[in-house]
């Protein structure tokens, strides 16, 4: 059971890094149109979309990715430990 916890924690951490890379790619013109950018868009946009519907952008600044990363952080830090403490 402990190895499953470690695997899920690692997966959430890797996904967080993928989100951060995807967000930083918006600063570089044409980066999201590359094949790597397209791959990241396919795995990141479905998760970011609900946050974008709830949190409106403040002018040119979109804070929804920050909230999405915080949710992943809390899920990894607290959610997994609570979930696995039940078993």
PDB file of N, CA, C and O in Angstrom:
ATOM      1  N   UNK A   1       0.834  -1.194   0.000  1.00  0.00           N
ATOM      2  CA  UNK A   1       0.000   0.000   0.000  1.00  0.00           C
ATOM      3  C   UNK A   1       0.875   1.253   0.000  1.00  0.00           C
ATOM      4  O   UNK A   1       0.525   2.263  -0.611  1.00  0.00           O
ATOM      5  N   UNK A   2       2.011   1.181   0.686  1.00  0.00           N
ATOM      6  CA  UNK A   2       2.915   2.328   0.754  1.00  0.00           C
ATOM      7  C   UNK A   2       3.480   2.670  -0.626  1.00  0.00           C
ATOM      8  O   UNK A   2       3.660   3.844  -0.948  1.00  0.00           O
ATOM      9  N   UNK A   3       3.759   1.652  -1.440  1.00  0.00           N
ATOM     10  CA  UNK A   3       4.306   1.915  -2.771  1.00  0.00           C
ATOM     11  C   UNK A   3       3.270   2.609  -3.660  1.00  0.00           C
ATOM     12  O   UNK A   3       3.633   3.426  -4.506  1.00  0.00           O
ATOM     13  N   UNK A   4       2.002   2.296  -3.478  1.00  0.00           N
ATOM     14  CA  UNK A   4       0.951   2.979  -4.234  1.00  0.00           C
ATOM     15  C   UNK A   4       0.871   4.448  -3.840  1.00  0.00           C
ATOM     16  O   UNK A   4       0.676   5.313  -4.694  1.00  0.00           O
ATOM     17  N   UNK A   5       1.020   4.728  -2.561  1.00  0.00           N
ATOM     18  CA  UNK A   5       1.041   6.112  -2.087  1.00  0.00           C
ATOM     19  C   UNK A   5       2.203   6.885  -2.700  1.00  0.00           C
ATOM     20  O   UNK A   5       2.033   8.025  -3.133  1.00  0.00           O
ATOM     21  N   UNK A   6       3.367   6.276  -2.737  1.00  0.00           N
ATOM     22  CA  UNK A   6       4.547   6.921  -3.320  1.00  0.00           C
ATOM     23  C   UNK A   6       4.342   7.141  -4.816  1.00  0.00           C
ATOM     24  O   UNK A   6       4.709   8.189  -5.348  1.00  0.00           O
ATOM     25  N   UNK A   7       3.760   6.159  -5.492  1.00  0.00           N
ATOM     26  CA  UNK A   7       3.521   6.278  -6.932  1.00  0.00           C
ATOM     27  C   UNK A   7       2.525   7.392  -7.246  1.00  0.00           C
ATOM     28  O   UNK A   7       2.749   8.176  -8.168  1.00  0.00           O
ATOM     29  N   UNK A   8       1.440   7.471  -6.500  1.00  0.00           N
ATOM     30  CA  UNK A   8       0.452   8.534  -6.714  1.00  0.00           C
ATOM     31  C   UNK A   8       1.030   9.913  -6.393  1.00  0.00           C
ATOM     32  O   UNK A   8       0.760  10.886  -7.098  1.00  0.00           O
ATOM     33  N   UNK A   9       1.815   9.987  -5.342  1.00  0.00           N
ATOM     34  CA  UNK A   9       2.449  11.252  -4.984  1.00  0.00           C
ATOM     35  C   UNK A   9       3.400  11.707  -6.084  1.00  0.00           C
ATOM     36  O   UNK A   9       3.425  12.887  -6.435  1.00  0.00           O
ATOM     37  N   UNK A  10       4.175  10.785  -6.623  1.00  0.00           N
ATOM     38  CA  UNK A  10       5.095  11.105  -7.718  1.00  0.00           C
ATOM     39  C   UNK A  10       4.333  11.539  -8.968  1.00  0.00           C
ATOM     40  O   UNK A  10       4.744  12.471  -9.659  1.00  0.00           O
ATOM     41  N   UNK A  11       3.231  10.867  -9.253  1.00  0.00           N
ATOM     42  CA  UNK A  11       2.425  11.231 -10.425  1.00  0.00           C
ATOM     43  C   UNK A  11       1.859  12.642 -10.283  1.00  0.00           C
ATOM     44  O   UNK A  11       1.870  13.409 -11.246  1.00  0.00           O
ATOM     45  N   UNK A  12       1.366  12.993  -9.097  1.00  0.00           N
ATOM     46  CA  UNK A  12       0.837  14.345  -8.884  1.00  0.00           C
ATOM     47  C   UNK A  12       1.945  15.392  -8.969  1.00  0.00           C
ATOM     48  O   UNK A  12       1.725  16.495  -9.469  1.00  0.00           O
ATOM     49  N   UNK A  13       3.124  15.048  -8.483  1.00  0.00           N
ATOM     50  CA  UNK A  13       4.244  15.988  -8.566  1.00  0.00           C
ATOM     51  C   UNK A  13       4.684  16.199 -10.012  1.00  0.00           C
ATOM     52  O   UNK A  13       4.954  17.330 -10.415  1.00  0.00           O
ATOM     53  N   UNK A  14       4.758  15.136 -10.786  1.00  0.00           N
ATOM     54  CA  UNK A  14       5.119  15.260 -12.196  1.00  0.00           C
ATOM     55  C   UNK A  14       4.070  16.059 -12.963  1.00  0.00           C
ATOM     56  O   UNK A  14       4.413  16.862 -13.830  1.00  0.00           O
ATOM     57  N   UNK A  15       2.801  15.843 -12.650  1.00  0.00           N
ATOM     58  CA  UNK A  15       1.734  16.593 -13.305  1.00  0.00           C
ATOM     59  C   UNK A  15       1.820  18.076 -12.942  1.00  0.00           C
ATOM     60  O   UNK A  15       1.556  18.936 -13.782  1.00  0.00           O
ATOM     61  N   UNK A  16       2.187  18.376 -11.705  1.00  0.00           N
ATOM     62  CA  UNK A  16       2.368  19.775 -11.296  1.00  0.00           C
ATOM     63  C   UNK A  16       3.482  20.424 -12.112  1.00  0.00           C
ATOM     64  O   UNK A  16       3.352  21.568 -12.548  1.00  0.00           O
ATOM     65  N   UNK A  17       4.581  19.691 -12.318  1.00  0.00           N
ATOM     66  CA  UNK A  17       5.673  20.226 -13.125  1.00  0.00           C
ATOM     67  C   UNK A  17       5.242  20.428 -14.580  1.00  0.00           C
ATOM     68  O   UNK A  17       5.643  21.398 -15.223  1.00  0.00           O
ATOM     69  N   UNK A  18       4.427  19.512 -15.089  1.00  0.00           N
ATOM     70  CA  UNK A  18       3.913  19.662 -16.455  1.00  0.00           C
ATOM     71  C   UNK A  18       3.049  20.917 -16.564  1.00  0.00           C
ATOM     72  O   UNK A  18       3.126  21.637 -17.559  1.00  0.00           O
ATOM     73  N   UNK A  19       2.235  21.181 -15.553  1.00  0.00           N
ATOM     74  CA  UNK A  19       1.415  22.396 -15.552  1.00  0.00           C
ATOM     75  C   UNK A  19       2.284  23.652 -15.516  1.00  0.00           C
ATOM     76  O   UNK A  19       2.010  24.617 -16.230  1.00  0.00           O
ATOM     77  N   UNK A  20       3.311  23.644 -14.703  1.00  0.00           N
ATOM     78  CA  UNK A  20       4.197  24.809 -14.602  1.00  0.00           C
ATOM     79  C   UNK A  20       4.891  25.059 -15.930  1.00  0.00           C
ATOM     80  O   UNK A  20       4.974  26.204 -16.374  1.00  0.00           O
ATOM     81  N   UNK A  21       5.388  24.017 -16.570  1.00  0.00           N
ATOM     82  CA  UNK A  21       6.034  24.169 -17.879  1.00  0.00           C
ATOM     83  C   UNK A  21       5.033  24.700 -18.896  1.00  0.00           C
ATOM     84  O   UNK A  21       5.361  25.581 -19.690  1.00  0.00           O
ATOM     85  N   UNK A  22       3.813  24.169 -18.875  1.00  0.00           N
ATOM     86  CA  UNK A  22       2.781  24.615 -19.808  1.00  0.00           C
ATOM     87  C   UNK A  22       2.440  26.085 -19.601  1.00  0.00           C
ATOM     88  O   UNK A  22       2.220  26.818 -20.566  1.00  0.00           O
ATOM     89  N   UNK A  23       2.397  26.513 -18.352  1.00  0.00           N
ATOM     90  CA  UNK A  23       2.096  27.917 -18.059  1.00  0.00           C
ATOM     91  C   UNK A  23       3.222  28.817 -18.545  1.00  0.00           C
ATOM     92  O   UNK A  23       2.968  29.858 -19.151  1.00  0.00           O
ATOM     93  N   UNK A  24       4.463  28.424 -18.285  1.00  0.00           N
ATOM     94  CA  UNK A  24       5.600  29.238 -18.738  1.00  0.00           C
ATOM     95  C   UNK A  24       5.721  29.281 -20.259  1.00  0.00           C
ATOM     96  O   UNK A  24       6.273  30.232 -20.812  1.00  0.00           O
ATOM     97  N   UNK A  25       5.211  28.265 -20.928  1.00  0.00           N
ATOM     98  CA  UNK A  25       5.258  28.260 -22.390  1.00  0.00           C
ATOM     99  C   UNK A  25       4.415  29.380 -22.992  1.00  0.00           C
ATOM    100  O   UNK A  25       4.637  29.775 -24.137  1.00  0.00           O
ATOM    101  N   UNK A  26       3.459  29.890 -22.236  1.00  0.00           N
ATOM    102  CA  UNK A  26       2.628  30.986 -22.753  1.00  0.00           C
ATOM    103  C   UNK A  26       3.432  32.278 -22.876  1.00  0.00           C
ATOM    104  O   UNK A  26       3.005  33.200 -23.571  1.00  0.00           O
ATOM    105  N   UNK A  27       4.571  32.360 -22.225  1.00  0.00           N
ATOM    106  CA  UNK A  27       5.407  33.562 -22.307  1.00  0.00           C
ATOM    107  C   UNK A  27       6.235  33.613 -23.590  1.00  0.00           C
ATOM    108  O   UNK A  27       6.750  34.670 -23.953  1.00  0.00           O
ATOM    109  N   UNK A  28       6.363  32.489 -24.267  1.00  0.00           N
ATOM    110  CA  UNK A  28       7.185  32.417 -25.472  1.00  0.00           C
ATOM    111  C   UNK A  28       6.295  32.221 -26.690  1.00  0.00           C
ATOM    112  O   UNK A  28       5.534  31.256 -26.758  1.00  0.00           O
ATOM    113  N   UNK A  29       6.389  33.138 -27.655  1.00  0.00           N
ATOM    114  CA  UNK A  29       5.521  33.039 -28.841  1.00  0.00           C
ATOM    115  C   UNK A  29       5.780  31.745 -29.618  1.00  0.00           C
ATOM    116  O   UNK A  29       6.925  31.396 -29.903  1.00  0.00           O
ATOM    117  N   UNK A  30       4.729  31.063 -29.945  1.00  0.00           N
ATOM    118  CA  UNK A  30       4.822  29.857 -30.751  1.00  0.00           C
ATOM    119  C   UNK A  30       5.196  28.599 -29.984  1.00  0.00           C
ATOM    120  O   UNK A  30       5.211  27.513 -30.563  1.00  0.00           O
ATOM    121  N   UNK A  31       5.495  28.714 -28.715  1.00  0.00           N
ATOM    122  CA  UNK A  31       5.916  27.528 -27.959  1.00  0.00           C
ATOM    123  C   UNK A  31       4.778  26.529 -27.798  1.00  0.00           C
ATOM    124  O   UNK A  31       5.006  25.320 -27.827  1.00  0.00           O
ATOM    125  N   UNK A  32       3.576  27.014 -27.633  1.00  0.00           N
ATOM    126  CA  UNK A  32       2.440  26.103 -27.457  1.00  0.00           C
ATOM    127  C   UNK A  32       2.005  25.461 -28.767  1.00  0.00           C
ATOM    128  O   UNK A  32       1.246  24.491 -28.760  1.00  0.00           O
ATOM    129  N   UNK A  33       2.473  25.988 -29.883  1.00  0.00           N
ATOM    130  CA  UNK A  33       2.132  25.412 -31.182  1.00  0.00           C
ATOM    131  C   UNK A  33       3.094  24.297 -31.573  1.00  0.00           C
ATOM    132  O   UNK A  33       2.879  23.643 -32.594  1.00  0.00           O
ATOM    133  N   UNK A  34       4.139  24.061 -30.801  1.00  0.00           N
ATOM    134  CA  UNK A  34       5.074  22.977 -31.095  1.00  0.00           C
ATOM    135  C   UNK A  34       4.430  21.643 -30.739  1.00  0.00           C
ATOM    136  O   UNK A  34       3.359  21.604 -30.134  1.00  0.00           O
ATOM    137  N   UNK A  35       5.080  20.562 -31.115  1.00  0.00           N
ATOM    138  CA  UNK A  35       4.520  19.242 -30.794  1.00  0.00           C
ATOM    139  C   UNK A  35       4.530  19.006 -29.281  1.00  0.00           C
ATOM    140  O   UNK A  35       3.592  18.413 -28.747  1.00  0.00           O
ATOM    141  N   UNK A  36       5.570  19.458 -28.588  1.00  0.00           N
ATOM    142  CA  UNK A  36       5.626  19.327 -27.134  1.00  0.00           C
ATOM    143  C   UNK A  36       4.539  20.176 -26.483  1.00  0.00           C
ATOM    144  O   UNK A  36       3.902  19.741 -25.524  1.00  0.00           O
ATOM    145  N   UNK A  37       4.326  21.383 -26.999  1.00  0.00           N
ATOM    146  CA  UNK A  37       3.262  22.244 -26.491  1.00  0.00           C
ATOM    147  C   UNK A  37       1.889  21.645 -26.711  1.00  0.00           C
ATOM    148  O   UNK A  37       1.009  21.759 -25.859  1.00  0.00           O
ATOM    149  N   UNK A  38       1.707  21.006 -27.857  1.00  0.00           N
ATOM    150  CA  UNK A  38       0.438  20.329 -28.129  1.00  0.00           C
ATOM    151  C   UNK A  38       0.195  19.166 -27.185  1.00  0.00           C
ATOM    152  O   UNK A  38      -0.927  18.949 -26.726  1.00  0.00           O
ATOM    153  N   UNK A  39       1.264  18.414 -26.894  1.00  0.00           N
ATOM    154  CA  UNK A  39       1.147  17.307 -25.940  1.00  0.00           C
ATOM    155  C   UNK A  39       0.765  17.828 -24.556  1.00  0.00           C
ATOM    156  O   UNK A  39      -0.127  17.280 -23.908  1.00  0.00           O
ATOM    157  N   UNK A  40       1.446  18.892 -24.101  1.00  0.00           N
ATOM    158  CA  UNK A  40       1.125  19.454 -22.791  1.00  0.00           C
ATOM    159  C   UNK A  40      -0.291  20.020 -22.758  1.00  0.00           C
ATOM    160  O   UNK A  40      -0.978  19.922 -21.741  1.00  0.00           O
ATOM    161  N   UNK A  41      -0.726  20.612 -23.867  1.00  0.00           N
ATOM    162  CA  UNK A  41      -2.092  21.140 -23.925  1.00  0.00           C
ATOM    163  C   UNK A  41      -3.115  20.020 -23.772  1.00  0.00           C
ATOM    164  O   UNK A  41      -4.137  20.197 -23.108  1.00  0.00           O
ATOM    165  N   UNK A  42      -2.843  18.873 -24.381  1.00  0.00           N
ATOM    166  CA  UNK A  42      -3.782  17.748 -24.284  1.00  0.00           C
ATOM    167  C   UNK A  42      -3.899  17.216 -22.868  1.00  0.00           C
ATOM    168  O   UNK A  42      -4.967  16.758 -22.463  1.00  0.00           O
ATOM    169  N   UNK A  43      -2.806  17.272 -22.109  1.00  0.00           N
ATOM    170  CA  UNK A  43      -2.885  16.718 -20.753  1.00  0.00           C
ATOM    171  C   UNK A  43      -3.195  17.775 -19.700  1.00  0.00           C
ATOM    172  O   UNK A  43      -3.658  17.432 -18.613  1.00  0.00           O
ATOM    173  N   UNK A  44      -2.952  19.056 -19.993  1.00  0.00           N
ATOM    174  CA  UNK A  44      -3.148  20.107 -18.987  1.00  0.00           C
ATOM    175  C   UNK A  44      -4.483  20.840 -19.113  1.00  0.00           C
ATOM    176  O   UNK A  44      -5.097  21.176 -18.101  1.00  0.00           O
ATOM    177  N   UNK A  45      -4.930  21.086 -20.322  1.00  0.00           N
ATOM    178  CA  UNK A  45      -6.153  21.871 -20.519  1.00  0.00           C
ATOM    179  C   UNK A  45      -7.399  21.241 -19.903  1.00  0.00           C
ATOM    180  O   UNK A  45      -8.213  21.976 -19.343  1.00  0.00           O
ATOM    181  N   UNK A  46      -7.599  19.918 -19.974  1.00  0.00           N
ATOM    182  CA  UNK A  46      -8.802  19.367 -19.324  1.00  0.00           C
ATOM    183  C   UNK A  46      -8.841  19.628 -17.820  1.00  0.00           C
ATOM    184  O   UNK A  46      -9.920  19.776 -17.246  1.00  0.00           O
ATOM    185  N   UNK A  47      -7.672  19.685 -17.177  1.00  0.00           N
ATOM    186  CA  UNK A  47      -7.634  19.968 -15.739  1.00  0.00           C
ATOM    187  C   UNK A  47      -7.802  21.457 -15.465  1.00  0.00           C
ATOM    188  O   UNK A  47      -8.435  21.835 -14.479  1.00  0.00           O
ATOM    189  N   UNK A  48      -7.243  22.308 -16.323  1.00  0.00           N
ATOM    190  CA  UNK A  48      -7.302  23.759 -16.103  1.00  0.00           C
ATOM    191  C   UNK A  48      -8.661  24.356 -16.452  1.00  0.00           C
ATOM    192  O   UNK A  48      -9.042  25.385 -15.893  1.00  0.00           O
ATOM    193  N   UNK A  49      -9.387  23.740 -17.352  1.00  0.00           N
ATOM    194  CA  UNK A  49     -10.651  24.304 -17.830  1.00  0.00           C
ATOM    195  C   UNK A  49     -11.677  24.587 -16.726  1.00  0.00           C
ATOM    196  O   UNK A  49     -12.254  25.675 -16.719  1.00  0.00           O
ATOM    197  N   UNK A  50     -11.933  23.659 -15.791  1.00  0.00           N
ATOM    198  CA  UNK A  50     -12.907  23.983 -14.730  1.00  0.00           C
ATOM    199  C   UNK A  50     -12.472  25.168 -13.862  1.00  0.00           C
ATOM    200  O   UNK A  50     -13.312  25.949 -13.416  1.00  0.00           O
ATOM    201  N   UNK A  51     -11.169  25.303 -13.622  1.00  0.00           N
ATOM    202  CA  UNK A  51     -10.680  26.428 -12.831  1.00  0.00           C
ATOM    203  C   UNK A  51     -10.868  27.742 -13.581  1.00  0.00           C
ATOM    204  O   UNK A  51     -11.161  28.772 -12.973  1.00  0.00           O
ATOM    205  N   UNK A  52     -10.701  27.706 -14.896  1.00  0.00           N
ATOM    206  CA  UNK A  52     -10.890  28.922 -15.698  1.00  0.00           C
ATOM    207  C   UNK A  52     -12.360  29.338 -15.740  1.00  0.00           C
ATOM    208  O   UNK A  52     -12.664  30.523 -15.882  1.00  0.00           O
ATOM    209  N   UNK A  53     -13.260  28.384 -15.620  1.00  0.00           N
ATOM    210  CA  UNK A  53     -14.684  28.711 -15.592  1.00  0.00           C
ATOM    211  C   UNK A  53     -15.072  29.366 -14.271  1.00  0.00           C
ATOM    212  O   UNK A  53     -15.956  30.222 -14.233  1.00  0.00           O
ATOM    213  N   UNK A  54     -14.411  28.964 -13.192  1.00  0.00           N
ATOM    214  CA  UNK A  54     -14.748  29.481 -11.861  1.00  0.00           C
ATOM    215  C   UNK A  54     -14.047  30.807 -11.574  1.00  0.00           C
ATOM    216  O   UNK A  54     -14.658  31.725 -11.028  1.00  0.00           O
ATOM    217  N   UNK A  55     -12.768  30.912 -11.940  1.00  0.00           N
ATOM    218  CA  UNK A  55     -11.959  32.089 -11.601  1.00  0.00           C
ATOM    219  C   UNK A  55     -11.759  32.933 -12.855  1.00  0.00           C
ATOM    220  O   UNK A  55     -11.044  32.517 -13.766  1.00  0.00           O
ATOM    221  N   UNK A  56     -12.374  34.102 -12.918  1.00  0.00           N
ATOM    222  CA  UNK A  56     -12.203  34.946 -14.107  1.00  0.00           C
ATOM    223  C   UNK A  56     -10.814  35.589 -14.116  1.00  0.00           C
ATOM    224  O   UNK A  56     -10.235  35.825 -13.056  1.00  0.00           O
ATOM    225  N   UNK A  57     -10.275  35.872 -15.306  1.00  0.00           N
ATOM    226  CA  UNK A  57      -8.967  36.536 -15.369  1.00  0.00           C
ATOM    227  C   UNK A  57      -9.055  37.972 -14.869  1.00  0.00           C
ATOM    228  O   UNK A  57     -10.073  38.642 -15.043  1.00  0.00           O
ATOM    229  N   UNK A  58      -7.993  38.426 -14.254  1.00  0.00           N
ATOM    230  CA  UNK A  58      -7.889  39.810 -13.787  1.00  0.00           C
ATOM    231  C   UNK A  58      -7.102  40.598 -14.826  1.00  0.00           C
ATOM    232  O   UNK A  58      -5.874  40.670 -14.769  1.00  0.00           O
ATOM    233  N   UNK A  59      -7.815  41.181 -15.762  1.00  0.00           N
ATOM    234  CA  UNK A  59      -7.144  41.870 -16.855  1.00  0.00           C
ATOM    235  C   UNK A  59      -6.441  40.862 -17.744  1.00  0.00           C
ATOM    236  O   UNK A  59      -7.078  39.980 -18.320  1.00  0.00           O
ATOM    237  N   UNK A  60      -5.125  40.993 -17.853  1.00  0.00           N
ATOM    238  CA  UNK A  60      -4.332  40.075 -18.673  1.00  0.00           C
ATOM    239  C   UNK A  60      -3.759  38.922 -17.848  1.00  0.00           C
ATOM    240  O   UNK A  60      -3.029  38.090 -18.387  1.00  0.00           O
ATOM    241  N   UNK A  61      -4.069  38.856 -16.573  1.00  0.00           N
ATOM    242  CA  UNK A  61      -3.490  37.848 -15.690  1.00  0.00           C
ATOM    243  C   UNK A  61      -4.527  36.778 -15.376  1.00  0.00           C
ATOM    244  O   UNK A  61      -5.616  37.075 -14.885  1.00  0.00           O
ATOM    245  N   UNK A  62      -4.175  35.545 -15.661  1.00  0.00           N
ATOM    246  CA  UNK A  62      -5.043  34.405 -15.380  1.00  0.00           C
ATOM    247  C   UNK A  62      -4.517  33.705 -14.133  1.00  0.00           C
ATOM    248  O   UNK A  62      -3.451  33.090 -14.168  1.00  0.00           O
ATOM    249  N   UNK A  63      -5.254  33.795 -13.043  1.00  0.00           N
ATOM    250  CA  UNK A  63      -4.830  33.191 -11.784  1.00  0.00           C
ATOM    251  C   UNK A  63      -5.308  31.752 -11.614  1.00  0.00           C
ATOM    252  O   UNK A  63      -4.925  31.091 -10.649  1.00  0.00           O
ATOM    253  N   UNK A  64      -6.122  31.261 -12.515  1.00  0.00           N
ATOM    254  CA  UNK A  64      -6.649  29.908 -12.374  1.00  0.00           C
ATOM    255  C   UNK A  64      -5.558  28.831 -12.375  1.00  0.00           C
ATOM    256  O   UNK A  64      -5.706  27.861 -11.631  1.00  0.00           O
ATOM    257  N   UNK A  65      -4.474  28.929 -13.155  1.00  0.00           N
ATOM    258  CA  UNK A  65      -3.431  27.909 -13.054  1.00  0.00           C
ATOM    259  C   UNK A  65      -2.748  27.867 -11.685  1.00  0.00           C
ATOM    260  O   UNK A  65      -2.337  26.801 -11.228  1.00  0.00           O
ATOM    261  N   UNK A  66      -2.630  29.015 -11.040  1.00  0.00           N
ATOM    262  CA  UNK A  66      -2.027  29.047  -9.702  1.00  0.00           C
ATOM    263  C   UNK A  66      -2.910  28.287  -8.722  1.00  0.00           C
ATOM    264  O   UNK A  66      -2.416  27.514  -7.902  1.00  0.00           O
ATOM    265  N   UNK A  67      -4.213  28.508  -8.810  1.00  0.00           N
ATOM    266  CA  UNK A  67      -5.154  27.798  -7.935  1.00  0.00           C
ATOM    267  C   UNK A  67      -5.138  26.299  -8.258  1.00  0.00           C
ATOM    268  O   UNK A  67      -5.212  25.468  -7.354  1.00  0.00           O
ATOM    269  N   UNK A  68      -5.043  25.964  -9.527  1.00  0.00           N
ATOM    270  CA  UNK A  68      -5.013  24.556  -9.926  1.00  0.00           C
ATOM    271  C   UNK A  68      -3.774  23.850  -9.365  1.00  0.00           C
ATOM    272  O   UNK A  68      -3.859  22.706  -8.918  1.00  0.00           O
ATOM    273  N   UNK A  69      -2.636  24.525  -9.390  1.00  0.00           N
ATOM    274  CA  UNK A  69      -1.413  23.946  -8.838  1.00  0.00           C
ATOM    275  C   UNK A  69      -1.514  23.826  -7.323  1.00  0.00           C
ATOM    276  O   UNK A  69      -1.045  22.843  -6.749  1.00  0.00           O
ATOM    277  N   UNK A  70      -2.114  24.805  -6.674  1.00  0.00           N
ATOM    278  CA  UNK A  70      -2.304  24.721  -5.221  1.00  0.00           C
ATOM    279  C   UNK A  70      -3.213  23.548  -4.849  1.00  0.00           C
ATOM    280  O   UNK A  70      -2.969  22.868  -3.852  1.00  0.00           O
ATOM    281  N   UNK A  71      -4.246  23.312  -5.635  1.00  0.00           N
ATOM    282  CA  UNK A  71      -5.132  22.178  -5.377  1.00  0.00           C
ATOM    283  C   UNK A  71      -4.352  20.865  -5.499  1.00  0.00           C
ATOM    284  O   UNK A  71      -4.527  19.959  -4.684  1.00  0.00           O
ATOM    285  N   UNK A  72      -3.491  20.764  -6.516  1.00  0.00           N
ATOM    286  CA  UNK A  72      -2.666  19.559  -6.642  1.00  0.00           C
ATOM    287  C   UNK A  72      -1.717  19.411  -5.465  1.00  0.00           C
ATOM    288  O   UNK A  72      -1.506  18.303  -4.971  1.00  0.00           O
ATOM    289  N   UNK A  73      -1.144  20.522  -5.012  1.00  0.00           N
ATOM    290  CA  UNK A  73      -0.229  20.488  -3.874  1.00  0.00           C
ATOM    291  C   UNK A  73      -0.940  19.982  -2.624  1.00  0.00           C
ATOM    292  O   UNK A  73      -0.426  19.106  -1.928  1.00  0.00           O
ATOM    293  N   UNK A  74      -2.116  20.528  -2.336  1.00  0.00           N
ATOM    294  CA  UNK A  74      -2.852  20.094  -1.155  1.00  0.00           C
ATOM    295  C   UNK A  74      -3.352  18.661  -1.287  1.00  0.00           C
ATOM    296  O   UNK A  74      -3.415  17.932  -0.298  1.00  0.00           O
ATOM    297  N   UNK A  75      -3.708  18.255  -2.500  1.00  0.00           N
ATOM    298  CA  UNK A  75      -4.124  16.863  -2.712  1.00  0.00           C
ATOM    299  C   UNK A  75      -2.955  15.921  -2.455  1.00  0.00           C
ATOM    300  O   UNK A  75      -3.120  14.866  -1.844  1.00  0.00           O
ATOM    301  N   UNK A  76      -1.772  16.311  -2.926  1.00  0.00           N
ATOM    302  CA  UNK A  76      -0.600  15.465  -2.726  1.00  0.00           C
ATOM    303  C   UNK A  76      -0.168  15.453  -1.269  1.00  0.00           C
ATOM    304  O   UNK A  76       0.164  14.398  -0.727  1.00  0.00           O
ATOM    305  N   UNK A  77      -0.170  16.618  -0.632  1.00  0.00           N
ATOM    306  CA  UNK A  77       0.337  16.729   0.728  1.00  0.00           C
ATOM    307  C   UNK A  77      -0.630  16.167   1.757  1.00  0.00           C
ATOM    308  O   UNK A  77      -0.234  15.392   2.628  1.00  0.00           O
ATOM    309  N   UNK A  78      -1.891  16.553   1.659  1.00  0.00           N
ATOM    310  CA  UNK A  78      -2.861  16.180   2.688  1.00  0.00           C
ATOM    311  C   UNK A  78      -3.855  15.116   2.224  1.00  0.00           C
ATOM    312  O   UNK A  78      -4.187  14.204   2.981  1.00  0.00           O
ATOM    313  N   UNK A  79      -4.320  15.227   1.007  1.00  0.00           N
ATOM    314  CA  UNK A  79      -5.359  14.318   0.521  1.00  0.00           C
ATOM    315  C   UNK A  79      -4.918  12.877   0.452  1.00  0.00           C
ATOM    316  O   UNK A  79      -5.648  11.983   0.878  1.00  0.00           O
ATOM    317  N   UNK A  80      -3.721  12.635  -0.084  1.00  0.00           N
ATOM    318  CA  UNK A  80      -3.244  11.259  -0.185  1.00  0.00           C
ATOM    319  C   UNK A  80      -3.001  10.645   1.185  1.00  0.00           C
ATOM    320  O   UNK A  80      -3.311   9.474   1.406  1.00  0.00           O
ATOM    321  N   UNK A  81      -2.447  11.432   2.108  1.00  0.00           N
ATOM    322  CA  UNK A  81      -2.189  10.875   3.439  1.00  0.00           C
ATOM    323  C   UNK A  81      -3.497  10.551   4.165  1.00  0.00           C
ATOM    324  O   UNK A  81      -3.583   9.543   4.866  1.00  0.00           O
ATOM    325  N   UNK A  82      -4.499  11.389   4.004  1.00  0.00           N
ATOM    326  CA  UNK A  82      -5.801  11.109   4.623  1.00  0.00           C
ATOM    327  C   UNK A  82      -6.440   9.891   3.961  1.00  0.00           C
ATOM    328  O   UNK A  82      -6.991   9.024   4.639  1.00  0.00           O
ATOM    329  N   UNK A  83      -6.361   9.834   2.646  1.00  0.00           N
ATOM    330  CA  UNK A  83      -6.955   8.714   1.924  1.00  0.00           C
ATOM    331  C   UNK A  83      -6.312   7.391   2.343  1.00  0.00           C
ATOM    332  O   UNK A  83      -7.017   6.409   2.580  1.00  0.00           O
ATOM    333  N   UNK A  84      -5.000   7.358   2.434  1.00  0.00           N
ATOM    334  CA  UNK A  84      -4.317   6.114   2.769  1.00  0.00           C
ATOM    335  C   UNK A  84      -4.324   5.816   4.263  1.00  0.00           C
ATOM    336  O   UNK A  84      -4.008   4.694   4.661  1.00  0.00           O
ATOM    337  N   UNK A  85      -4.673   6.783   5.095  1.00  0.00           N
ATOM    338  CA  UNK A  85      -4.779   6.486   6.533  1.00  0.00           C
ATOM    339  C   UNK A  85      -6.038   5.662   6.828  1.00  0.00           C
ATOM    340  O   UNK A  85      -6.126   5.031   7.882  1.00  0.00           O
ATOM    341  N   UNK A  86      -7.000   5.662   5.921  1.00  0.00           N
ATOM    342  CA  UNK A  86      -8.208   4.887   6.102  1.00  0.00           C
ATOM    343  C   UNK A  86      -7.957   3.392   5.936  1.00  0.00           C
ATOM    344  O   UNK A  86      -8.721   2.564   6.432  1.00  0.00           O
ATOM    345  N   UNK A  87      -6.872   3.056   5.227  1.00  0.00           N
ATOM    346  CA  UNK A  87      -6.599   1.640   4.930  1.00  0.00           C
ATOM    347  C   UNK A  87      -5.644   1.123   5.922  1.00  0.00           C
ATOM    348  O   UNK A  87      -5.270  -0.049   5.866  1.00  0.00           O
TER     349      UNK A  87
END
